[in-house]
Amino acid sequence: MPELEAFRTEVRAWLEENCPPVMRTPMPDDEIVWGGRRATFKRPEAKLWLERMVARGWTAPTWPKQYGGGGLSPDEARVLEEEMRDLGCRPALRSFGLTMLGPVLLEFGTEEQKQEHLPKIARAEIRWCQGYSEPEAGSDLASLKTRAVLQGEHFLVNGHKIWTSLAHYADWIFCLVRTDPMAKKHEGISFILIDMADPGVRAEPIRLISGASLFCETFFENVRVPAKNLIGGPNQGWTIAKRLLEHERKMIGGISDRSRTDTEATIEDLAKRYVGEQGGRIADSILRDRIAAHAIDARAYALTQQRLAQETANRGSPGPASAMLKYYATELNKARYELMVASMGTQAFGWEGEGFAQDELDLTRRWLRSKANSIEGGTSEIQLNIIAKRVLGLPD
């Protein structure tokens, strides 16, 4: 298509001119740009890169321009993604607002809600977190008990969420609450937006097995939330929640693409370093076969991603097939770290001390962190049920 090729030429030229060279290097975890009221930038070039992408609307390339997006077609957005990948450009912004909340606001929000929240997401002014799981409502999410009682022009919210990713850094939270305790559990839920700075909201980090604290418990104690922050109407939250989960699974489905850092070697490099090589090949034939099989699986998954991305562009939403992406990406990522640990032998089990290099200690923690992949965002068992019922159409 001549128009698309002309757009590609334009995009490539703009990226060459505007993406700082240091922003064309692999991005370590501590340099990810999340935005928000308390945004920090480890490098000044990261702030400059974000500002330039925001000005083009390319932090949210397919969103309408009136909401801070780029107004690109799905094909144009794909070209932008391809050119950024070819040049090694870092994402200017990572945001749950972009990948999860924004798409459902575009579908279910009022015009006032879109005007209020979408431009701030696209401009990286507000950082969002997700309030879904509760201590007694994980896989059975519809059993949630956080209550929101309408009192005139506001809701009074009380409850307790858990595994709220990065809540201690977030400005706002999109939250599932129970607004009708007498209705069937799926029918009495609403979807509401809450400012984390409101009195009565408290986030407490949870220390994980990896030593990090990326998840939180989030408490709501008599929090007054304006009624205008309700999305989609009373007791319509389950419909919105399911749609948002499709977008979340699609996002998590890219985990195998995002997991590597600039300090992390490939599986092949690690195996050659720790096991040795013969004739340019990994010395251990069994390990070599396992790594080759994993590479084939990763390639097949990448092709499946491309196919489903095109289907999503045609349909407008990820659909239940997003469960396939989520399931396979997380299992693939876990398998990848298992192979890396197997390649390193006992050096993969260090926690601290002079006997271990820093990259070995970092890998140990990432290996431990990967264990949560098949739990967060819906367990692998739940994803398999969704695939069986909604993708394959198997009977209960």
C-alpha positions as CSV (number, residue, x, y, z in Angstrom):
1,M,0.0,0.0,0.0
2,P,1.7,3.2,-1.1
3,E,0.1,5.3,1.6
4,L,1.3,2.9,4.3
5,E,4.8,2.9,2.9
6,A,4.9,6.6,2.7
7,F,3.8,6.7,6.4
8,R,6.6,4.2,7.2
9,T,9.2,6.5,5.6
10,E,7.8,9.5,7.6
11,V,7.9,7.5,10.9
12,R,11.4,6.2,10.3
13,A,12.7,9.7,9.6
14,W,10.9,11.2,12.7
15,L,12.2,8.5,15.0
16,E,15.8,8.9,13.6
17,E,15.6,12.6,14.4
18,N,13.7,12.6,17.7
19,C,14.6,9.4,19.6
20,P,17.8,10.1,21.6
21,P,20.5,7.5,21.0
22,V,20.5,6.4,24.7
23,M,16.8,5.7,24.3
24,R,17.7,3.2,21.6
25,T,19.4,0.8,24.0
26,P,17.8,-2.1,26.0
27,M,15.9,-0.7,29.0
28,P,16.7,-2.0,32.5
29,D,13.9,-2.2,35.0
30,D,15.0,0.8,37.0
31,E,14.7,3.0,33.9
32,I,11.1,2.2,33.0
33,V,9.0,5.4,32.7
34,W,5.6,5.0,34.4
35,G,4.6,8.7,34.5
36,G,2.3,10.1,37.2
37,R,2.3,12.9,39.7
38,R,5.5,11.7,41.3
39,A,7.2,10.6,38.0
40,T,11.0,10.4,38.1
41,F,13.4,10.0,35.2
42,K,16.8,8.3,35.7
43,R,18.0,9.9,32.5
44,P,17.0,13.4,31.2
45,E,16.8,11.8,27.7
46,A,13.9,9.6,28.9
47,K,11.9,12.8,29.8
48,L,12.7,14.3,26.5
49,W,11.7,11.2,24.6
50,L,8.4,11.0,26.5
51,E,7.6,14.7,25.8
52,R,8.2,14.2,22.1
53,M,6.1,11.1,21.9
54,V,3.3,12.8,23.8
55,A,3.4,15.7,21.4
56,R,2.8,13.3,18.5
57,G,0.1,11.4,20.4
58,W,2.2,8.3,20.0
59,T,2.0,7.1,23.6
60,A,-1.5,6.1,22.7
61,P,-1.2,5.9,18.9
62,T,-4.7,4.5,18.0
63,W,-6.7,6.7,20.4
64,P,-8.6,9.6,18.9
65,K,-6.7,12.9,18.9
66,Q,-9.2,14.7,21.0
67,Y,-8.3,12.4,23.9
68,G,-4.5,12.9,23.5
69,G,-3.9,10.0,21.1
70,G,-2.3,9.8,17.7
71,G,-5.5,8.9,15.7
72,L,-3.6,6.2,13.8
73,S,-5.2,3.3,12.1
74,P,-4.3,-0.2,13.4
75,D,-2.1,-0.7,10.3
76,E,-0.3,2.7,11.0
77,A,0.2,1.7,14.6
78,R,1.7,-1.5,13.6
79,V,4.1,0.3,11.3
80,L,5.1,2.6,14.2
81,E,5.7,-0.4,16.4
82,E,7.8,-2.1,13.8
83,E,9.9,1.0,13.1
84,M,10.5,1.5,16.8
85,R,11.5,-2.1,17.2
86,D,13.9,-1.9,14.2
87,L,15.6,1.1,15.6
88,G,15.7,-0.3,19.1
89,C,13.6,2.6,20.5
90,R,12.4,2.1,24.1
91,P,8.7,2.6,24.9
92,A,8.4,6.1,26.0
93,L,5.8,5.2,28.6
94,R,4.5,2.1,30.3
95,S,1.1,2.5,31.9
96,F,-1.8,0.4,33.1
97,G,-3.9,3.4,32.0
98,L,-2.8,2.9,28.4
99,T,-3.1,-0.9,28.3
100,M,-6.1,-1.6,30.5
101,L,-8.2,1.4,31.7
102,G,-8.0,3.5,28.5
103,P,-9.5,0.9,26.2
104,V,-12.5,0.3,28.5
105,L,-13.1,4.1,29.0
106,L,-13.2,4.4,25.2
107,E,-15.8,1.7,25.1
108,F,-17.9,2.3,28.2
109,G,-17.1,5.8,29.5
110,T,-19.2,8.9,29.1
111,E,-17.8,11.8,27.0
112,E,-17.1,13.7,30.2
113,Q,-15.2,10.7,31.7
114,K,-13.1,10.3,28.5
115,Q,-12.2,14.0,28.4
116,E,-11.3,13.9,32.1
117,H,-9.1,10.9,32.2
118,L,-7.8,9.8,28.7
119,P,-5.7,12.9,27.9
120,K,-4.0,12.6,31.4
121,I,-3.2,9.0,30.7
122,A,-1.8,9.7,27.3
123,R,0.3,12.6,28.7
124,A,1.6,10.4,31.5
125,E,0.2,12.8,34.1
126,I,-1.6,10.1,36.1
127,R,-0.4,6.6,37.1
128,W,-3.1,4.0,37.6
129,C,-3.3,0.7,39.4
130,Q,-5.9,-2.1,39.4
131,G,-8.1,-3.0,42.4
132,Y,-9.6,-6.4,41.6
133,S,-8.4,-9.3,43.8
134,E,-9.2,-9.5,47.4
135,P,-8.0,-11.9,50.2
136,E,-11.1,-14.1,49.7
137,A,-11.7,-13.3,46.0
138,G,-8.9,-14.3,43.7
139,S,-9.8,-16.7,41.0
140,D,-13.4,-16.4,42.1
141,L,-13.2,-12.7,41.6
142,A,-17.0,-12.2,41.6
143,S,-17.0,-13.1,45.4
144,L,-15.5,-9.7,46.1
145,K,-16.8,-7.9,49.2
146,T,-15.5,-4.3,49.0
147,R,-18.6,-2.2,49.4
148,A,-19.6,1.0,47.8
149,V,-22.8,2.6,49.2
150,L,-24.4,5.5,47.3
151,Q,-25.0,8.5,49.6
152,G,-26.3,11.3,47.5
153,E,-23.6,12.6,45.2
154,H,-20.9,10.2,46.4
155,F,-20.2,6.6,47.2
156,L,-18.8,5.5,50.6
157,V,-16.3,2.8,49.9
158,N,-15.0,0.3,52.5
159,G,-12.9,-2.8,51.8
160,H,-9.6,-4.5,51.2
161,K,-7.8,-5.4,48.0
162,I,-4.7,-7.4,47.6
163,W,-1.9,-8.0,45.0
164,T,-2.5,-4.5,43.8
165,S,0.5,-4.0,41.5
166,L,2.6,-0.9,42.3
167,A,-0.3,0.7,44.2
168,H,2.2,2.5,46.5
169,Y,3.3,4.5,43.4
170,A,-0.1,5.0,41.8
171,D,-2.2,8.2,41.7
172,W,-5.5,6.5,40.9
173,I,-7.0,3.1,41.1
174,F,-9.7,1.5,38.9
175,C,-11.7,-0.7,41.2
176,L,-14.4,-3.3,41.4
177,V,-16.9,-2.8,44.2
178,R,-20.1,-4.4,45.4
179,T,-23.0,-2.0,45.0
180,D,-25.9,-4.5,45.4
181,P,-25.2,-7.1,48.1
182,M,-28.7,-8.7,47.5
183,A,-28.1,-9.4,43.8
184,K,-26.4,-12.5,42.4
185,K,-22.6,-12.1,42.9
186,H,-21.9,-11.3,39.3
187,E,-24.7,-8.9,39.0
188,G,-24.1,-6.7,42.0
189,I,-20.7,-5.4,41.0
190,S,-19.8,-1.9,39.8
191,F,-16.6,-0.4,38.3
192,I,-15.4,2.8,39.9
193,L,-12.4,5.2,39.8
194,I,-10.8,6.3,43.0
195,D,-8.1,8.9,43.7
196,M,-5.4,7.2,45.8
197,A,-4.8,10.6,47.5
198,D,-8.4,10.5,49.0
199,P,-8.6,10.3,52.8
200,G,-9.1,6.7,53.9
201,V,-7.0,5.0,51.1
202,R,-3.9,3.2,52.2
203,A,-1.5,1.0,50.2
204,E,0.9,-1.3,52.1
205,P,3.7,-3.1,50.1
206,I,3.9,-6.9,50.3
207,R,7.5,-8.3,50.4
208,L,7.8,-11.1,47.8
209,I,10.0,-14.2,47.7
210,S,12.3,-12.4,45.3
211,G,12.9,-9.7,47.9
212,A,11.0,-7.0,45.9
213,S,7.7,-5.3,46.9
214,L,5.9,-4.8,43.6
215,F,2.5,-5.8,45.0
216,C,0.4,-4.2,47.8
217,E,-2.5,-4.6,50.0
218,T,-4.9,-1.6,49.5
219,F,-7.4,-0.6,52.2
220,F,-10.4,1.6,51.8
221,E,-11.9,3.1,55.0
222,N,-14.9,5.3,54.6
223,V,-13.6,6.7,51.3
224,R,-15.9,9.3,49.7
225,V,-15.9,8.8,46.0
226,P,-17.9,11.1,43.7
227,A,-20.7,9.3,42.0
228,K,-19.5,10.6,38.6
229,N,-16.5,8.3,38.9
230,L,-18.8,5.3,38.3
231,I,-18.1,3.8,34.8
232,G,-20.9,2.2,32.8
233,G,-23.7,2.5,35.3
234,P,-24.6,0.7,38.6
235,N,-24.1,-3.0,38.7
236,Q,-22.6,-3.2,35.2
237,G,-19.1,-3.7,36.6
238,W,-18.7,-7.4,35.7
239,T,-19.2,-6.7,32.0
240,I,-16.6,-4.0,32.1
241,A,-14.3,-6.1,34.3
242,K,-14.3,-9.0,31.7
243,R,-13.5,-6.6,28.9
244,L,-10.6,-5.1,30.8
245,L,-9.3,-8.5,31.6
246,E,-9.1,-9.3,27.9
247,H,-6.9,-6.2,27.5
248,E,-4.8,-7.2,30.6
249,R,-4.2,-10.7,29.2
250,K,-3.2,-9.3,25.9
251,M,-0.7,-7.0,27.8
252,I,0.6,-9.9,29.9
253,G,0.8,-11.9,26.7
254,G,3.8,-9.7,25.7
255,I,5.7,-10.7,28.9
256,S,8.2,-12.8,26.9
257,D,9.0,-9.8,24.8
258,R,9.5,-7.5,27.8
259,S,11.3,-9.8,30.3
260,R,14.9,-9.4,29.1
261,T,17.0,-6.5,30.4
262,D,20.2,-5.1,29.2
263,T,22.1,-7.0,31.9
264,E,20.7,-10.4,31.1
265,A,22.4,-12.8,28.7
266,T,20.5,-15.1,26.3
267,I,19.9,-18.7,27.4
268,E,22.4,-19.9,24.8
269,D,25.1,-17.4,26.1
270,L,24.5,-18.6,29.6
271,A,24.7,-22.3,28.7
272,K,28.0,-21.7,26.8
273,R,29.4,-19.7,29.7
274,Y,28.6,-22.2,32.5
275,V,28.4,-25.5,30.7
276,G,30.9,-24.9,28.0
277,E,30.9,-25.3,24.3
278,Q,32.2,-27.7,21.7
279,G,32.6,-26.7,18.1
280,G,30.6,-23.6,18.8
281,R,27.7,-25.5,20.2
282,I,26.5,-26.0,23.8
283,A,28.5,-28.9,25.2
284,D,25.6,-30.6,27.0
285,S,23.5,-32.2,24.3
286,I,20.4,-32.7,26.5
287,L,20.5,-29.0,27.6
288,R,21.1,-28.0,24.0
289,D,17.9,-29.9,22.9
290,R,15.9,-28.3,25.6
291,I,17.0,-24.8,24.6
292,A,16.3,-25.6,20.9
293,A,12.8,-26.8,21.7
294,H,12.2,-23.6,23.8
295,A,13.4,-21.5,20.9
296,I,10.9,-23.2,18.6
297,D,8.1,-22.7,21.1
298,A,9.0,-19.0,21.4
299,R,9.0,-18.6,17.6
300,A,5.6,-20.3,17.3
301,Y,4.2,-18.0,20.0
302,A,5.5,-14.9,18.3
303,L,3.7,-15.9,15.1
304,T,0.5,-16.5,17.1
305,Q,0.9,-13.1,18.6
306,Q,1.0,-11.5,15.2
307,R,-2.0,-13.4,14.0
308,L,-4.1,-12.5,17.0
309,A,-3.0,-8.9,16.8
310,Q,-4.4,-8.7,13.3
311,E,-7.6,-10.3,14.4
312,T,-7.9,-7.8,17.3
313,A,-7.4,-4.9,14.9
314,N,-10.2,-6.2,12.7
315,R,-12.5,-6.9,15.7
316,G,-11.7,-4.0,17.9
317,S,-11.1,-6.0,21.1
318,P,-8.9,-8.9,22.0
319,G,-11.7,-11.3,22.8
320,P,-11.4,-14.6,24.7
321,A,-8.4,-15.6,22.7
322,S,-6.4,-13.2,24.9
323,A,-6.5,-16.1,27.5
324,M,-4.3,-18.1,25.0
325,L,-1.7,-15.3,24.9
326,K,-1.7,-14.9,28.7
327,Y,-1.4,-18.6,29.4
328,Y,1.3,-19.4,26.9
329,A,3.4,-16.3,27.5
330,T,3.6,-16.8,31.2
331,E,4.3,-20.5,30.9
332,L,6.9,-19.7,28.2
333,N,8.6,-17.1,30.4
334,K,8.7,-19.5,33.4
335,A,10.2,-22.2,31.2
336,R,12.8,-19.7,30.0
337,Y,14.0,-18.9,33.5
338,E,14.1,-22.6,34.4
339,L,16.4,-23.2,31.5
340,M,18.6,-20.3,32.5
341,V,18.8,-21.7,36.1
342,A,19.6,-25.1,34.7
343,S,22.4,-23.7,32.6
344,M,24.0,-21.9,35.6
345,G,23.9,-24.8,38.0
346,T,24.6,-23.9,41.6
347,Q,25.6,-20.3,40.7
348,A,21.9,-19.7,40.0
349,F,21.0,-20.1,43.7
350,G,22.9,-17.3,45.3
351,W,21.3,-14.6,47.3
352,E,24.2,-12.5,48.5
353,G,27.9,-12.9,49.1
354,E,31.2,-12.7,47.4
355,G,30.8,-16.1,45.6
356,F,28.2,-14.6,43.2
357,A,28.3,-11.9,40.6
358,Q,25.6,-9.2,40.5
359,D,24.1,-10.5,37.3
360,E,23.8,-14.0,38.9
361,L,22.0,-12.5,41.9
362,D,19.7,-10.5,39.7
363,L,18.8,-13.6,37.7
364,T,18.0,-15.5,40.8
365,R,15.5,-12.9,41.8
366,R,14.0,-12.7,38.4
367,W,13.7,-16.5,38.3
368,L,11.8,-16.4,41.7
369,R,9.7,-13.5,40.4
370,S,8.7,-15.5,37.3
371,K,6.8,-18.0,39.5
372,A,4.0,-15.5,40.0
373,N,3.5,-15.2,36.2
374,S,1.1,-18.1,36.1
375,I,-0.9,-16.7,39.0
376,E,-1.2,-12.9,38.4
377,G,-3.8,-11.7,36.0
378,G,-5.7,-14.9,36.2
379,T,-4.1,-18.3,37.0
380,S,-3.1,-20.6,34.2
381,E,-5.9,-23.0,35.3
382,I,-8.5,-20.3,34.9
383,Q,-7.1,-19.4,31.4
384,L,-7.3,-23.0,30.4
385,N,-11.0,-23.1,31.4
386,I,-11.6,-19.9,29.4
387,I,-9.9,-21.4,26.4
388,A,-11.8,-24.6,26.6
389,K,-15.2,-23.0,27.0
390,R,-15.0,-19.8,25.0
391,V,-12.4,-20.5,22.4
392,L,-12.8,-24.2,21.7
393,G,-16.5,-24.4,22.7
394,L,-16.1,-27.5,24.8
395,P,-18.9,-28.5,27.1
396,D,-18.7,-28.0,30.8
